[in-house]
Amino acid sequence: MTDRPPYVPPTLVRHRSGLMNKMGVGPVVSSRSSVAGVNVEALVEAYGSPLFIYDEQIIRARYRALHNALVLRYPKVALAWSYKTCYLDAICRLYHQEGALAEVVSGMEYRKARRNGMTPGQIVYNGPHKDDQTLTEALLGGARVHLDHFDELARCERIAEQHGCRPAVSIRLNLETSTLPRWDRFGFNLDNGQARDAVRRLLAGGRLRLTGLHVHLGTFILDVRAFAEATRKVVAFANRLRSERGIVLDTLDLGGGLASRNRLRSQYLPSDQSVPSFAQYAEQLVDGLSALDYPANELPTLVLETGRALIDEAGSLVTTVVANKRLADGRRGMVVDAGVNTLFTAYWYQHQLVPTQPTSEPPEPTMVYGPLCMNIDVVGNNVMLPPMAVGQRMLVTPVGAYNLSQSMQFIELRPAVCLVRPDGTHTLIRRREVLDDLTRAEVIPPWLGGGR
Ligand SMILES: Cc1ncc(COP(=O)(O)O)c(C=O)c1O
Protein backbone atom coordinates (compact mmCIF):
# COMPACT_ATOMS: atom_id res chain seq x y z
CA MET A 1 0.00 0.00 0.00
CA THR A 2 1.38 3.40 -0.99
CA ASP A 3 1.15 6.35 1.34
CA ARG A 4 -1.39 8.90 0.25
CA PRO A 5 0.00 12.41 0.05
CA PRO A 6 -1.16 14.59 2.90
CA TYR A 7 -4.28 16.68 2.27
CA VAL A 8 -3.46 20.22 1.24
CA PRO A 9 -6.41 22.58 1.52
CA PRO A 10 -7.09 24.57 -1.63
CA THR A 11 -6.03 28.20 -1.76
CA LEU A 12 -8.71 30.63 -2.80
CA VAL A 13 -7.31 33.24 -5.13
CA ARG A 14 -9.48 36.26 -5.75
CA HIS A 15 -10.41 36.63 -9.40
CA ARG A 16 -9.71 40.11 -10.67
CA SER A 17 -12.41 40.72 -13.19
CA GLY A 18 -12.25 43.33 -15.85
CA LEU A 19 -8.91 42.65 -17.47
CA MET A 20 -10.48 40.62 -20.24
CA ASN A 21 -13.87 39.08 -20.86
CA LYS A 22 -14.42 35.46 -21.91
CA MET A 23 -14.07 36.45 -25.55
CA GLY A 24 -10.62 37.79 -24.82
CA VAL A 25 -11.70 41.40 -25.17
CA GLY A 26 -10.58 43.95 -22.61
CA PRO A 27 -12.64 46.93 -21.48
CA VAL A 28 -12.27 50.18 -23.35
CA VAL A 29 -11.24 53.14 -21.23
CA SER A 30 -12.38 56.45 -22.54
CA SER A 31 -10.57 59.70 -21.95
CA ARG A 32 -11.81 63.26 -21.76
CA SER A 33 -9.55 66.22 -22.29
CA SER A 34 -12.02 69.12 -22.08
CA VAL A 35 -14.92 70.44 -20.05
CA ALA A 36 -17.54 72.51 -21.86
CA GLY A 37 -15.18 72.72 -24.82
CA VAL A 38 -12.28 74.10 -22.77
CA ASN A 39 -9.06 72.16 -22.52
CA VAL A 40 -8.53 70.84 -18.99
CA GLU A 41 -4.78 71.37 -19.19
CA ALA A 42 -5.30 75.07 -19.94
CA LEU A 43 -7.58 75.35 -16.90
CA VAL A 44 -5.02 73.65 -14.64
CA GLU A 45 -2.36 75.97 -15.99
CA ALA A 46 -4.52 78.94 -15.05
CA TYR A 47 -5.81 77.77 -11.65
CA GLY A 48 -3.70 74.80 -10.50
CA SER A 49 -4.55 71.22 -9.50
CA PRO A 50 -6.78 69.95 -8.02
CA LEU A 51 -9.47 72.13 -9.53
CA PHE A 52 -13.24 72.19 -9.49
CA ILE A 53 -14.75 73.18 -12.83
CA TYR A 54 -18.39 74.26 -13.15
CA ASP A 55 -20.14 74.47 -16.49
CA GLU A 56 -22.53 77.46 -16.60
CA GLN A 57 -24.43 76.12 -19.57
CA ILE A 58 -25.34 72.89 -17.78
CA ILE A 59 -26.43 74.81 -14.67
CA ARG A 60 -28.81 76.97 -16.68
CA ALA A 61 -30.01 74.11 -18.89
CA ARG A 62 -30.83 71.80 -15.98
CA TYR A 63 -32.69 74.57 -14.15
CA ARG A 64 -34.77 75.37 -17.22
CA ALA A 65 -35.43 71.69 -17.93
CA LEU A 66 -36.84 71.08 -14.44
CA HIS A 67 -38.84 74.31 -14.44
CA ASN A 68 -40.30 73.51 -17.86
CA ALA A 69 -41.16 69.95 -16.87
CA LEU A 70 -43.19 71.33 -13.96
CA VAL A 71 -44.91 74.34 -15.55
CA LEU A 72 -46.03 72.14 -18.39
CA ARG A 73 -48.10 70.23 -15.85
CA TYR A 74 -48.99 72.71 -13.09
CA PRO A 75 -49.58 76.46 -13.48
CA LYS A 76 -47.90 77.92 -10.39
CA VAL A 77 -44.33 76.74 -9.84
CA ALA A 78 -41.31 78.16 -8.03
CA LEU A 79 -37.91 76.54 -7.64
CA ALA A 80 -35.88 77.40 -4.56
CA TRP A 81 -32.15 76.82 -4.89
CA SER A 82 -31.01 74.62 -2.00
CA TYR A 83 -28.04 76.64 -0.75
CA LYS A 84 -26.29 73.85 1.10
CA THR A 85 -25.91 71.85 -2.12
CA CYS A 86 -23.35 74.44 -3.29
CA TYR A 87 -23.38 77.88 -1.73
CA LEU A 88 -20.67 79.56 -3.72
CA ASP A 89 -22.08 83.02 -4.36
CA ALA A 90 -21.44 82.90 -8.11
CA ILE A 91 -23.36 79.62 -8.37
CA CYS A 92 -26.26 80.89 -6.23
CA ARG A 93 -26.47 84.03 -8.34
CA LEU A 94 -26.69 82.00 -11.54
CA TYR A 95 -29.78 80.27 -10.12
CA HIS A 96 -31.24 83.55 -8.90
CA GLN A 97 -30.68 85.01 -12.37
CA GLU A 98 -32.73 82.11 -13.71
CA GLY A 99 -35.50 83.01 -11.27
CA ALA A 100 -34.83 80.71 -8.32
CA LEU A 101 -35.77 81.57 -4.76
CA ALA A 102 -33.27 80.65 -2.01
CA GLU A 103 -33.78 77.67 0.31
CA VAL A 104 -31.61 78.04 3.41
CA VAL A 105 -31.16 76.02 6.60
CA SER A 106 -29.08 78.28 8.86
CA GLY A 107 -28.43 81.90 9.78
CA MET A 108 -25.22 81.80 7.74
CA GLU A 109 -27.07 80.63 4.63
CA TYR A 110 -29.86 83.16 5.23
CA ARG A 111 -27.33 86.00 5.29
CA LYS A 112 -25.63 84.65 2.19
CA ALA A 113 -28.97 84.68 0.39
CA ARG A 114 -29.64 88.26 1.52
CA ARG A 115 -26.19 89.32 0.25
CA ASN A 116 -26.99 87.61 -3.03
CA GLY A 117 -29.92 89.98 -3.45
CA MET A 118 -32.78 87.86 -2.12
CA THR A 119 -35.49 89.74 -0.25
CA PRO A 120 -36.82 87.92 2.85
CA GLY A 121 -39.94 87.09 0.83
CA GLN A 122 -37.75 85.19 -1.63
CA ILE A 123 -36.22 83.01 1.07
CA VAL A 124 -37.48 79.61 2.24
CA TYR A 125 -36.12 79.07 5.74
CA ASN A 126 -35.84 75.39 6.77
CA GLY A 127 -33.87 73.46 9.33
CA PRO A 128 -34.13 72.22 12.91
CA HIS A 129 -32.07 75.10 14.36
CA LYS A 130 -32.96 78.66 13.58
CA ASP A 131 -31.09 81.22 15.68
CA ASP A 132 -33.11 83.99 17.37
CA GLN A 133 -31.77 86.85 15.29
CA THR A 134 -32.34 85.19 11.93
CA LEU A 135 -35.70 83.77 12.92
CA THR A 136 -36.91 87.21 14.04
CA GLU A 137 -35.62 88.84 10.87
CA ALA A 138 -37.22 86.14 8.73
CA LEU A 139 -40.62 86.28 10.45
CA LEU A 140 -40.81 90.08 10.40
CA GLY A 141 -39.52 90.31 6.84
CA GLY A 142 -42.00 87.81 5.41
CA ALA A 143 -39.66 84.90 4.66
CA ARG A 144 -41.25 81.47 4.21
CA VAL A 145 -40.44 80.01 7.63
CA HIS A 146 -40.99 76.26 7.88
CA LEU A 147 -41.62 75.13 11.46
CA ASP A 148 -39.72 72.01 12.41
CA HIS A 149 -40.95 71.27 15.96
CA PHE A 150 -43.23 72.48 18.77
CA ASP A 151 -40.41 74.40 20.50
CA GLU A 152 -39.92 76.42 17.36
CA LEU A 153 -43.65 77.04 17.09
CA ALA A 154 -43.62 78.48 20.62
CA ARG A 155 -40.53 80.61 19.85
CA CYS A 156 -42.22 82.05 16.77
CA GLU A 157 -45.26 82.92 18.86
CA ARG A 158 -43.07 84.73 21.39
CA ILE A 159 -41.35 86.71 18.62
CA ALA A 160 -44.74 87.59 17.12
CA GLU A 161 -46.01 88.75 20.50
CA GLN A 162 -42.90 90.86 21.20
CA HIS A 163 -43.25 92.61 17.86
CA GLY A 164 -47.03 92.84 17.80
CA CYS A 165 -47.45 91.02 14.48
CA ARG A 166 -49.02 87.85 13.10
CA PRO A 167 -46.45 86.36 10.72
CA ALA A 168 -47.08 83.65 8.13
CA VAL A 169 -45.48 80.24 8.64
CA SER A 170 -45.55 76.79 7.03
CA ILE A 171 -45.22 73.52 8.86
CA ARG A 172 -42.84 70.80 7.83
CA LEU A 173 -44.36 67.32 7.63
CA ASN A 174 -42.76 63.91 7.65
CA LEU A 175 -44.59 60.85 6.45
CA GLU A 176 -44.36 57.19 5.61
CA THR A 177 -44.11 55.99 2.01
CA SER A 178 -44.12 52.37 0.83
CA THR A 179 -40.50 52.38 -0.31
CA LEU A 180 -38.39 55.08 1.32
CA PRO A 181 -36.65 55.09 4.69
CA ARG A 182 -38.59 57.37 7.02
CA TRP A 183 -37.01 60.77 7.73
CA ASP A 184 -39.07 61.42 10.85
CA ARG A 185 -36.53 63.54 12.67
CA PHE A 186 -37.62 66.63 10.76
CA GLY A 187 -41.00 68.26 11.05
CA PHE A 188 -44.30 66.90 12.36
CA ASN A 189 -45.48 63.38 11.60
CA LEU A 190 -48.49 63.30 9.35
CA ASP A 191 -49.40 59.65 9.85
CA ASN A 192 -49.70 59.60 13.64
CA GLY A 193 -51.65 62.84 14.03
CA GLN A 194 -48.75 65.02 15.22
CA ALA A 195 -49.13 67.36 12.24
CA ARG A 196 -52.83 67.78 12.99
CA ASP A 197 -51.92 68.59 16.62
CA ALA A 198 -49.40 71.17 15.42
CA VAL A 199 -52.09 72.90 13.36
CA ARG A 200 -54.50 72.81 16.29
CA ARG A 201 -51.82 74.25 18.57
CA LEU A 202 -50.93 76.96 16.04
CA LEU A 203 -54.57 77.98 15.61
CA ALA A 204 -55.19 78.00 19.36
CA GLY A 205 -52.18 80.30 19.88
CA GLY A 206 -53.64 82.77 17.42
CA ARG A 207 -50.26 84.46 16.89
CA LEU A 208 -49.24 82.83 13.57
CA ARG A 209 -50.90 82.39 10.20
CA LEU A 210 -50.56 78.97 8.53
CA THR A 211 -49.97 79.53 4.83
CA GLY A 212 -48.05 76.48 3.66
CA LEU A 213 -47.06 72.85 4.05
CA HIS A 214 -43.62 71.42 3.43
CA VAL A 215 -42.24 67.92 3.05
CA HIS A 216 -38.74 66.80 2.08
CA LEU A 217 -38.75 63.04 1.74
CA GLY A 218 -35.04 62.35 1.55
CA THR A 219 -32.36 62.55 -1.06
CA PHE A 220 -31.29 60.72 -4.23
CA ILE A 221 -34.74 59.16 -4.54
CA LEU A 222 -34.81 56.82 -7.51
CA ASP A 223 -38.37 55.62 -6.96
CA VAL A 224 -40.57 58.27 -8.55
CA ARG A 225 -43.76 56.72 -7.17
CA ALA A 226 -42.74 57.80 -3.68
CA PHE A 227 -43.29 61.41 -4.77
CA ALA A 228 -46.82 60.70 -5.96
CA GLU A 229 -47.59 58.84 -2.75
CA ALA A 230 -46.25 61.66 -0.57
CA THR A 231 -47.97 64.35 -2.61
CA ARG A 232 -51.31 62.58 -2.31
CA LYS A 233 -50.96 62.50 1.48
CA VAL A 234 -49.98 66.16 1.69
CA VAL A 235 -52.83 67.13 -0.64
CA ALA A 236 -55.35 65.15 1.43
CA PHE A 237 -54.15 67.04 4.52
CA ALA A 238 -54.37 70.39 2.71
CA ASN A 239 -57.91 69.58 1.59
CA ARG A 240 -58.91 68.74 5.17
CA LEU A 241 -57.41 71.98 6.47
CA ARG A 242 -59.47 73.90 3.95
CA SER A 243 -62.76 72.06 4.41
CA GLU A 244 -62.61 71.64 8.19
CA ARG A 245 -60.80 74.80 9.29
CA GLY A 246 -61.09 77.17 6.39
CA ILE A 247 -57.31 77.42 5.99
CA VAL A 248 -56.37 78.42 2.44
CA LEU A 249 -52.73 77.63 1.76
CA ASP A 250 -50.63 79.62 -0.70
CA THR A 251 -47.70 77.19 -0.86
CA LEU A 252 -47.09 73.46 -1.07
CA ASP A 253 -43.34 72.87 -0.85
CA LEU A 254 -42.47 69.32 -1.83
CA GLY A 255 -38.76 69.64 -1.02
CA GLY A 256 -35.88 68.21 -3.01
CA GLY A 257 -34.64 64.65 -3.31
CA LEU A 258 -34.49 64.10 -7.07
CA ALA A 259 -31.53 61.92 -8.02
CA SER A 260 -28.69 63.27 -10.12
CA ARG A 261 -27.03 61.21 -12.84
CA ASN A 262 -24.60 59.76 -10.37
CA ARG A 263 -24.18 56.16 -9.23
CA LEU A 264 -24.32 55.02 -5.64
CA ARG A 265 -21.66 52.54 -4.54
CA SER A 266 -24.44 50.06 -3.89
CA GLN A 267 -26.08 50.67 -7.26
CA TYR A 268 -25.86 47.94 -9.88
CA LEU A 269 -27.17 49.76 -12.93
CA PRO A 270 -25.43 52.83 -14.36
CA SER A 271 -27.19 56.15 -13.88
CA ASP A 272 -28.53 56.41 -17.45
CA GLN A 273 -30.54 53.24 -16.78
CA SER A 274 -31.65 54.01 -13.25
CA VAL A 275 -32.12 57.75 -12.76
CA PRO A 276 -35.58 59.01 -13.76
CA SER A 277 -35.92 62.04 -16.01
CA PHE A 278 -37.30 65.39 -14.83
CA ALA A 279 -40.46 64.61 -16.83
CA GLN A 280 -40.96 61.38 -14.90
CA TYR A 281 -40.52 63.12 -11.54
CA ALA A 282 -42.80 65.98 -12.58
CA GLU A 283 -45.46 63.55 -13.77
CA GLN A 284 -45.61 61.87 -10.36
CA LEU A 285 -45.48 65.08 -8.33
CA VAL A 286 -48.24 66.71 -10.30
CA ASP A 287 -50.29 63.53 -10.44
CA GLY A 288 -50.61 63.80 -6.68
CA LEU A 289 -51.53 67.50 -6.90
CA SER A 290 -54.48 66.84 -9.18
CA ALA A 291 -56.55 65.88 -6.12
CA LEU A 292 -56.25 69.41 -4.65
CA ASP A 293 -59.72 70.64 -3.81
CA TYR A 294 -59.01 74.30 -4.61
CA PRO A 295 -60.58 76.61 -7.19
CA ALA A 296 -58.21 77.28 -10.10
CA ASN A 297 -57.58 80.88 -9.10
CA GLU A 298 -56.64 79.91 -5.53
CA LEU A 299 -54.25 77.05 -6.27
CA PRO A 300 -51.19 77.11 -4.03
CA THR A 301 -47.75 77.56 -5.55
CA LEU A 302 -45.80 74.34 -5.93
CA VAL A 303 -42.28 74.90 -4.60
CA LEU A 304 -39.43 72.46 -5.14
CA GLU A 305 -36.11 72.78 -3.33
CA THR A 306 -34.08 70.66 -5.71
CA GLY A 307 -30.35 70.56 -5.07
CA ARG A 308 -28.23 67.72 -6.38
CA ALA A 309 -30.27 67.00 -9.53
CA LEU A 310 -29.69 70.57 -10.72
CA ILE A 311 -25.99 71.01 -10.02
CA ASP A 312 -24.26 67.63 -9.84
CA GLU A 313 -23.60 67.16 -13.57
CA ALA A 314 -22.36 70.73 -13.89
CA GLY A 315 -19.33 70.06 -11.68
CA SER A 316 -16.12 68.17 -12.47
CA LEU A 317 -12.90 67.84 -10.54
CA VAL A 318 -9.51 67.55 -12.17
CA THR A 319 -6.86 65.83 -10.12
CA THR A 320 -3.23 64.89 -10.77
CA VAL A 321 -1.43 61.59 -10.20
CA VAL A 322 1.27 62.00 -7.57
CA ALA A 323 2.37 58.36 -7.15
CA ASN A 324 1.83 54.78 -8.32
CA LYS A 325 2.31 51.73 -6.16
CA ARG A 326 1.57 48.01 -5.83
CA LEU A 327 -0.51 46.95 -2.88
CA ALA A 328 0.39 43.86 -0.90
CA ASP A 329 -2.36 41.88 -2.65
CA GLY A 330 -1.00 42.76 -6.09
CA ARG A 331 -3.51 45.40 -6.98
CA ARG A 332 -2.44 48.69 -8.42
CA GLY A 333 -2.72 51.75 -6.20
CA MET A 334 -2.57 55.31 -7.41
CA VAL A 335 -2.28 58.44 -5.27
CA VAL A 336 -3.86 61.64 -6.57
CA ASP A 337 -3.84 65.17 -5.18
CA ALA A 338 -7.57 65.35 -4.28
CA GLY A 339 -9.14 63.14 -1.64
CA VAL A 340 -12.24 62.86 0.49
CA ASN A 341 -11.35 66.24 2.00
CA THR A 342 -12.55 67.79 -1.26
CA LEU A 343 -14.63 64.91 -2.60
CA PHE A 344 -16.87 64.05 0.29
CA THR A 345 -19.31 62.29 -2.01
CA ALA A 346 -16.69 59.65 -2.89
CA TYR A 347 -17.88 57.92 0.29
CA TRP A 348 -21.15 56.89 -1.31
CA TYR A 349 -20.85 57.39 -5.08
CA GLN A 350 -18.87 55.46 -7.67
CA HIS A 351 -17.81 58.58 -9.50
CA GLN A 352 -16.53 58.31 -13.04
CA LEU A 353 -12.75 58.65 -13.19
CA VAL A 354 -11.25 59.07 -16.64
CA PRO A 355 -7.78 60.12 -17.80
CA THR A 356 -7.56 63.41 -19.63
CA GLN A 357 -5.10 61.94 -22.15
CA PRO A 358 -6.12 59.23 -24.64
CA THR A 359 -4.26 55.95 -24.30
CA SER A 360 -4.33 52.52 -25.88
CA GLU A 361 -2.64 50.84 -22.92
CA PRO A 362 -4.68 48.11 -21.19
CA PRO A 363 -6.57 49.17 -18.11
CA GLU A 364 -6.31 47.45 -14.76
CA PRO A 365 -8.45 47.65 -11.62
CA THR A 366 -6.92 50.46 -9.62
CA MET A 367 -7.42 51.76 -6.11
CA VAL A 368 -7.35 55.54 -6.35
CA TYR A 369 -6.28 57.15 -3.10
CA GLY A 370 -6.35 60.79 -2.10
CA PRO A 371 -3.43 62.65 -0.52
CA LEU A 372 -4.56 62.36 3.10
CA CYS A 373 -2.59 60.31 5.59
CA MET A 374 -5.81 58.46 6.43
CA ASN A 375 -6.82 54.95 5.44
CA ILE A 376 -10.35 56.06 4.57
CA ASP A 377 -9.16 58.43 1.86
CA VAL A 378 -10.35 56.44 -1.18
CA VAL A 379 -11.56 58.32 -4.25
CA GLY A 380 -12.19 55.30 -6.46
CA ASN A 381 -12.47 51.60 -5.72
CA ASN A 382 -11.08 49.19 -8.33
CA VAL A 383 -11.52 51.69 -11.13
CA MET A 384 -10.47 50.42 -14.55
CA LEU A 385 -7.63 52.77 -15.45
CA PRO A 386 -4.71 52.54 -17.86
CA PRO A 387 -1.22 53.10 -16.51
CA MET A 388 -0.91 56.79 -15.63
CA ALA A 389 2.42 58.43 -14.94
CA VAL A 390 3.03 60.92 -12.17
CA GLY A 391 1.81 64.32 -13.39
CA GLN A 392 -0.96 62.92 -15.61
CA ARG A 393 -4.47 64.02 -14.82
CA MET A 394 -7.92 62.54 -14.51
CA LEU A 395 -11.40 64.00 -14.42
CA VAL A 396 -13.81 62.99 -11.71
CA THR A 397 -17.49 63.45 -12.56
CA PRO A 398 -20.19 64.31 -11.68
CA VAL A 399 -19.18 66.10 -8.49
CA GLY A 400 -21.06 69.41 -8.52
CA ALA A 401 -23.36 68.71 -5.55
CA TYR A 402 -22.42 68.92 -1.87
CA ASN A 403 -18.64 68.56 -2.30
CA LEU A 404 -17.69 72.20 -1.93
CA SER A 405 -20.05 72.97 0.91
CA GLN A 406 -19.00 69.81 2.76
CA SER A 407 -15.30 70.02 1.95
CA MET A 408 -12.88 70.06 4.86
CA GLN A 409 -9.77 72.04 5.62
CA PHE A 410 -8.32 68.78 6.83
CA ILE A 411 -4.63 68.15 6.14
CA GLU A 412 -4.88 70.00 2.81
CA LEU A 413 -6.30 73.39 1.87
CA ARG A 414 -9.24 73.66 -0.47
CA PRO A 415 -8.65 73.89 -4.23
CA ALA A 416 -9.72 76.67 -6.57
CA VAL A 417 -13.07 76.63 -8.34
CA CYS A 418 -13.59 77.99 -11.84
CA LEU A 419 -16.61 78.54 -14.03
CA VAL A 420 -16.61 77.88 -17.76
CA ARG A 421 -18.98 80.15 -19.64
CA PRO A 422 -21.09 79.15 -22.65
CA ASP A 423 -18.80 81.23 -24.91
CA GLY A 424 -15.76 79.18 -23.87
CA THR A 425 -14.25 81.80 -21.56
CA HIS A 426 -13.54 80.87 -17.97
CA THR A 427 -13.22 82.65 -14.69
CA LEU A 428 -12.21 81.99 -11.10
CA ILE A 429 -15.14 81.83 -8.66
CA ARG A 430 -13.15 80.74 -5.60
CA ARG A 431 -9.42 81.05 -5.33
CA ARG A 432 -7.20 78.32 -3.97
CA GLU A 433 -6.95 78.62 -0.18
CA VAL A 434 -3.75 79.79 1.49
CA LEU A 435 -2.50 79.14 5.01
CA ASP A 436 -3.87 82.47 6.26
CA ASP A 437 -7.40 81.34 5.39
CA LEU A 438 -6.94 78.53 7.89
CA THR A 439 -5.32 80.55 10.67
CA ARG A 440 -7.27 83.84 10.34
CA ALA A 441 -9.78 82.92 13.02
CA GLU A 442 -7.18 81.62 15.46
CA VAL A 443 -5.90 83.58 18.45
CA ILE A 444 -2.41 83.03 19.87
CA PRO A 445 -2.30 84.06 23.57
CA PRO A 446 0.49 86.50 24.56
CA TRP A 447 2.41 83.91 26.61
CA LEU A 448 2.74 81.81 23.44
CA GLY A 449 4.15 84.68 21.44
CA GLY A 450 0.87 86.20 20.21
CA GLY A 451 -0.05 89.89 20.18
CA ARG A 452 -1.49 91.65 23.24
C1 LIG B 1 -35.02 70.66 3.54
C2 LIG B 1 -34.22 70.31 2.34
N1 LIG B 1 -34.60 70.76 1.14
C3 LIG B 1 -33.89 70.47 0.02
C4 LIG B 1 -32.78 69.69 0.05
C5 LIG B 1 -32.05 69.35 -1.22
O1 LIG B 1 -32.11 68.01 -1.47
P1 LIG B 1 -31.57 67.35 -2.82
O2 LIG B 1 -30.15 67.78 -2.99
O3 LIG B 1 -31.68 65.89 -2.55
O4 LIG B 1 -32.44 67.80 -3.92
C6 LIG B 1 -32.34 69.17 1.29
C7 LIG B 1 -31.17 68.28 1.38
O5 LIG B 1 -31.13 67.29 2.06
C8 LIG B 1 -33.09 69.48 2.47
O6 LIG B 1 -32.71 69.03 3.67
The ligand as a Gaussian input file, in Angstrom:
#p B3LYP/6-31G(d) Opt

LIG

0 1
 C      -35.020000      70.656000       3.538000
 C      -34.219000      70.305000       2.336000
 N      -34.597000      70.763000       1.138000
 C      -33.893000      70.468000       0.019000
 C      -32.776000      69.687000       0.052000
 C      -32.050000      69.353000      -1.224000
 O      -32.111000      68.007000      -1.469000
 P      -31.569000      67.353000      -2.817000
 O      -30.152000      67.777000      -2.993000
 O      -31.679000      65.889000      -2.553000
 O      -32.442000      67.804000      -3.920000
 C      -32.343000      69.167000       1.293000
 C      -31.173000      68.280000       1.377000
 O      -31.133000      67.292000       2.064000
 C      -33.086000      69.484000       2.471000
 O      -32.707000      69.029000       3.671000

